[in-house]
Amino acid sequence: MPGVGAFQAAMDQLNNIGFTNEIKKLAEKDIPILGICLGFQQILFSEGAEIVQQNKIYHGFQSEVLV
């Protein structure tokens, strides 16, 4: 799976193989899903979030995300 800078390519690939639909099915069943780095971005994107480039990298930064 592509990493930094290739988010849209990764989303396109996951959509092509139907993986995003499977993630949504799990979420609808209230099954916990952990997304790390690119995976977390993809979960948020599939729920309608806007992914933007930050000016600074925030390693280990914790904040609440409402979906």
LOZAMI-87328 format. One record per atom (N, C-alpha, C, O): residue number from 0; atom name; x, y, z. Coordinates in Angstrom, 1 decimal, always signed. Layout:
<sites>
   seq   atom        x        y        z
   NUM     CA        X        Y        Z
...
</sites>
This chain:
<sites>
   seq   atom        x        y        z
     0      N     +0.8     -1.2     +0.0
     0     CA     +0.0     +0.0     +0.0
     0      C     +0.9     +1.2     +0.0
     0      O     +1.9     +1.3     +0.7
     1      N     +0.5     +2.2     -0.8
     1     CA     +1.4     +3.5     -0.8
     1      C     +1.3     +4.2     +0.5
     1      O     +0.4     +4.1     +1.3
     2      N     +2.4     +4.9     +0.8
     2     CA     +2.5     +5.7     +2.0
     2      C     +2.3     +7.2     +1.8
     2      O     +1.4     +7.6     +1.1
     3      N     +3.1     +7.9     +2.5
     3     CA     +2.9     +9.4     +2.5
     3      C     +2.9    +10.0     +1.1
     3      O     +3.7     +9.6     +0.2
     4      N     +1.9    +10.8     +0.8
     4     CA     +1.8    +11.5     -0.5
     4      C     +1.0    +10.7     -1.5
     4      O     +0.8    +11.2     -2.6
     5      N     +0.6     +9.5     -1.1
     5     CA     -0.2     +8.7     -2.1
     5      C     -1.5     +8.3     -1.5
     5      O     -2.0     +7.2     -1.8
     6      N     -2.1     +9.2     -0.8
     6     CA     -3.4     +8.9     -0.1
     6      C     -4.5     +8.5     -1.1
     6      O     -5.2     +7.5     -1.0
     7      N     -4.7     +9.4     -2.1
     7     CA     -5.7     +9.1     -3.1
     7      C     -5.5     +7.8     -3.9
     7      O     -6.5     +7.1     -4.2
     8      N     -4.3     +7.5     -4.2
     8     CA     -4.0     +6.2     -4.9
     8      C     -4.4     +5.1     -4.0
     8      O     -4.9     +4.1     -4.5
     9      N     -4.1     +5.2     -2.7
     9     CA     -4.5     +4.1     -1.8
     9      C     -6.0     +4.0     -1.7
     9      O     -6.6     +2.9     -1.7
    10      N     -6.7     +5.1     -1.6
    10     CA     -8.2     +5.1     -1.5
    10      C     -8.8     +4.5     -2.8
    10      O     -9.7     +3.7     -2.7
    11      N     -8.3     +4.9     -3.9
    11     CA     -8.8     +4.3     -5.2
    11      C     -8.6     +2.8     -5.2
    11      O     -9.5     +2.1     -5.6
    12      N     -7.5     +2.3     -4.8
    12     CA     -7.2     +0.9     -4.8
    12      C     -8.2     +0.2     -3.8
    12      O     -8.7     -0.9     -4.1
    13      N     -8.3     +0.7     -2.6
    13     CA     -9.3     +0.1     -1.6
    13      C    -10.7     +0.1     -2.1
    13      O    -11.4     -0.9     -1.9
    14      N    -11.1     +1.2     -2.8
    14     CA    -12.4     +1.3     -3.4
    14      C    -12.6     +0.2     -4.5
    14      O    -13.6     -0.4     -4.6
    15      N    -11.6     +0.1     -5.3
    15     CA    -11.6     -0.9     -6.4
    15      C    -11.8     -2.3     -6.0
    15      O    -12.5     -3.1     -6.6
    16      N    -11.2     -2.7     -4.8
    16     CA    -11.3     -4.0     -4.4
    16      C    -12.5     -4.2     -3.4
    16      O    -12.7     -5.3     -2.9
    17      N    -13.2     -3.1     -3.1
    17     CA    -14.4     -3.2     -2.2
    17      C    -14.1     -3.2     -0.7
    17      O    -14.9     -3.5     +0.1
    18      N    -12.8     -2.9     -0.4
    18     CA    -12.4     -2.9     +1.0
    18      C    -13.1     -1.8     +1.9
    18      O    -13.5     -2.0     +3.0
    19      N    -13.4     -0.7     +1.3
    19     CA    -14.1     +0.4     +2.1
    19      C    -15.5     +0.0     +2.4
    19      O    -15.9     +0.4     +3.5
    20      N    -16.1     -0.7     +1.6
    20     CA    -17.5     -1.2     +1.9
    20      C    -17.4     -2.2     +3.1
    20      O    -18.3     -2.2     +4.0
    21      N    -16.4     -3.0     +3.2
    21     CA    -16.2     -3.9     +4.3
    21      C    -16.0     -3.2     +5.6
    21      O    -16.5     -3.5     +6.6
    22      N    -15.2     -2.1     +5.5
    22     CA    -15.0     -1.3     +6.7
    22      C    -16.3     -0.7     +7.2
    22      O    -16.5     -0.7     +8.4
    23      N    -17.1     -0.2     +6.3
    23     CA    -18.4     +0.4     +6.6
    23      C    -19.3     -0.6     +7.3
    23      O    -20.0     -0.3     +8.2
    24      N    -19.3     -1.8     +6.8
    24     CA    -20.1     -2.9     +7.3
    24      C    -19.7     -3.2     +8.8
    24      O    -20.6     -3.4     +9.6
    25      N    -18.4     -3.2     +9.0
    25     CA    -17.9     -3.5    +10.4
    25      C    -18.3     -2.3    +11.3
    25      O    -18.8     -2.5    +12.5
    26      N    -18.2     -1.1    +10.8
    26     CA    -18.6     +0.1    +11.6
    26      C    -20.1     +0.1    +11.9
    26      O    -20.5     +0.5    +13.1
    27      N    -20.9     -0.3    +11.0
    27     CA    -22.3     -0.4    +11.2
    27      C    -22.7     -1.4    +12.3
    27      O    -23.7     -1.2    +13.0
    28      N    -21.9     -2.4    +12.5
    28     CA    -22.1     -3.4    +13.5
    28      C    -21.4     -3.0    +14.8
    28      O    -21.4     -3.8    +15.8
    29      N    -20.9     -1.8    +14.9
    29     CA    -20.2     -1.3    +16.1
    29      C    -19.0     -2.1    +16.5
    29      O    -18.6     -2.2    +17.7
    30      N    -18.4     -2.7    +15.5
    30     CA    -17.1     -3.4    +15.7
    30      C    -16.0     -2.4    +15.7
    30      O    -15.8     -1.7    +14.7
    31      N    -15.2     -2.4    +16.8
    31     CA    -14.1     -1.4    +16.8
    31      C    -13.1     -1.6    +15.7
    31      O    -12.8     -2.7    +15.3
    32      N    -12.7     -0.4    +15.1
    32     CA    -11.7     -0.4    +14.0
    32      C    -10.6     +0.5    +14.4
    32      O    -10.8     +1.7    +14.8
    33      N     -9.4     +0.1    +14.3
    33     CA     -8.2     +0.9    +14.6
    33      C     -7.5     +1.2    +13.3
    33      O     -7.0     +0.3    +12.6
    34      N     -7.3     +2.5    +13.0
    34     CA     -6.6     +2.8    +11.8
    34      C     -5.4     +3.6    +12.2
    34      O     -5.4     +4.6    +13.0
    35      N     -4.2     +3.2    +11.7
    35     CA     -3.0     +3.8    +12.1
    35      C     -2.4     +4.5    +10.9
    35      O     -2.3     +3.9     +9.8
    36      N     -2.1     +5.8    +11.0
    36     CA     -1.5     +6.6     +9.9
    36      C     -2.4     +6.6     +8.7
    36      O     -3.5     +7.2     +8.8
    37      N     -2.0     +6.0     +7.6
    37     CA     -2.7     +6.1     +6.4
    37      C     -4.1     +5.4     +6.6
    37      O     -5.1     +5.9     +6.0
    38      N     -4.1     +4.3     +7.3
    38     CA     -5.4     +3.7     +7.6
    38      C     -6.4     +4.6     +8.3
    38      O     -7.6     +4.5     +8.0
    39      N     -5.9     +5.3     +9.2
    39     CA     -6.8     +6.3     +9.9
    39      C     -7.3     +7.3     +9.0
    39      O     -8.5     +7.7     +9.1
    40      N     -6.5     +7.8     +8.1
    40     CA     -6.9     +8.8     +7.2
    40      C     -8.0     +8.3     +6.3
    40      O     -9.0     +8.9     +5.9
    41      N     -7.8     +7.0     +5.9
    41     CA     -8.8     +6.4     +5.0
    41      C    -10.1     +6.2     +5.6
    41      O    -11.2     +6.4     +5.0
    42      N    -10.1     +5.8     +6.9
    42     CA    -11.4     +5.7     +7.6
    42      C    -12.1     +7.0     +7.7
    42      O    -13.3     +7.1     +7.4
    43      N    -11.4     +8.1     +8.0
    43     CA    -12.0     +9.4     +8.1
    43      C    -12.5     +9.9     +6.7
    43      O    -13.6    +10.4     +6.6
    44      N    -11.7     +9.6     +5.7
    44     CA    -12.1    +10.0     +4.3
    44      C    -13.4     +9.3     +3.9
    44      O    -14.2    +10.0     +3.3
    45      N    -13.5     +8.1     +4.2
    45     CA    -14.7     +7.3     +3.8
    45      C    -15.9     +7.8     +4.5
    45      O    -17.0     +7.6     +4.1
    46      N    -15.7     +8.5     +5.6
    46     CA    -16.9     +9.1     +6.4
    46      C    -17.1    +10.6     +6.0
    46      O    -17.9    +11.2     +6.6
    47      N    -16.4    +11.1     +5.0
    47     CA    -16.6    +12.4     +4.5
    47      C    -15.7    +13.5     +5.0
    47      O    -15.9    +14.7     +4.7
    48      N    -14.6    +13.1     +5.7
    48     CA    -13.7    +14.1     +6.2
    48      C    -12.8    +14.6     +5.1
    48      O    -12.6    +13.9     +4.1
    49      N    -12.3    +15.8     +5.2
    49     CA    -11.4    +16.4     +4.3
    49      C    -10.0    +16.1     +4.8
    49      O     -9.7    +16.5     +5.9
    50      N     -9.1    +15.6     +3.9
    50     CA     -7.7    +15.3     +4.3
    50      C     -6.9    +16.4     +3.8
    50      O     -6.9    +16.7     +2.6
    51      N     -6.2    +17.1     +4.7
    51     CA     -5.4    +18.3     +4.3
    51      C     -3.9    +18.1     +4.7
    51      O     -3.6    +17.4     +5.7
    52      N     -3.0    +18.7     +3.9
    52     CA     -1.6    +18.6     +4.3
    52      C     -1.3    +19.6     +5.4
    52      O     -1.7    +20.8     +5.3
    53      N     -0.6    +19.2     +6.4
    53     CA     -0.2    +20.0     +7.6
    53      C     +1.1    +20.7     +7.3
    53      O     +1.9    +20.1     +6.6
    54      N     +1.4    +21.8     +8.0
    54     CA     +2.7    +22.4     +7.9
    54      C     +3.7    +21.8     +8.7
    54      O     +4.9    +22.0     +8.6
    55      N     +3.3    +21.0     +9.7
    55     CA     +4.2    +20.4    +10.7
    55      C     +3.7    +19.0    +11.0
    55      O     +2.5    +18.7    +10.9
    56      N     +4.7    +18.1    +11.2
    56     CA     +4.3    +16.7    +11.6
    56      C     +4.1    +16.6    +13.1
    56      O     +4.9    +17.2    +13.9
    57      N     +3.0    +16.0    +13.5
    57     CA     +2.6    +15.9    +14.9
    57      C     +2.7    +14.4    +15.3
    57      O     +1.7    +13.7    +15.4
    58      N     +3.9    +13.9    +15.6
    58     CA     +4.1    +12.5    +16.1
    58      C     +3.6    +12.4    +17.5
    58      O     +4.0    +13.2    +18.4
    59      N     +2.8    +11.4    +17.7
    59     CA     +2.3    +11.2    +19.1
    59      C     +1.3    +12.2    +19.6
    59      O     +1.0    +12.2    +20.8
    60      N     +0.8    +13.0    +18.7
    60     CA     -0.2    +14.0    +19.1
    60      C     -1.6    +13.4    +19.2
    60      O     -2.0    +12.7    +18.3
    61      N     -2.2    +13.5    +20.4
    61     CA     -3.5    +12.9    +20.6
    61      C     -4.6    +14.0    +20.7
    61      O     -4.5    +15.0    +21.3
    62      N     -5.7    +13.7    +20.0
    62     CA     -6.8    +14.7    +20.0
    62      C     -8.1    +13.9    +19.7
    62      O     -8.1    +12.8    +19.1
    63      N     -9.2    +14.4    +20.1
    63     CA    -10.5    +13.8    +19.9
    63      C    -11.0    +14.0    +18.5
    63      O    -10.9    +15.1    +18.0
    64      N    -11.5    +13.0    +17.9
    64     CA    -12.0    +13.1    +16.5
    64      C    -13.5    +12.7    +16.5
    64      O    -13.8    +11.6    +17.0
    65      N    -14.3    +13.5    +16.1
    65     CA    -15.8    +13.2    +16.0
    65      C    -16.1    +12.9    +14.6
    65      O    -15.9    +13.6    +13.7
    66      N    -16.7    +11.7    +14.4
    66     CA    -17.1    +11.2    +13.1
    66      C    -18.6    +11.1    +13.0
    66      O    -19.2    +10.7    +12.0
</sites>
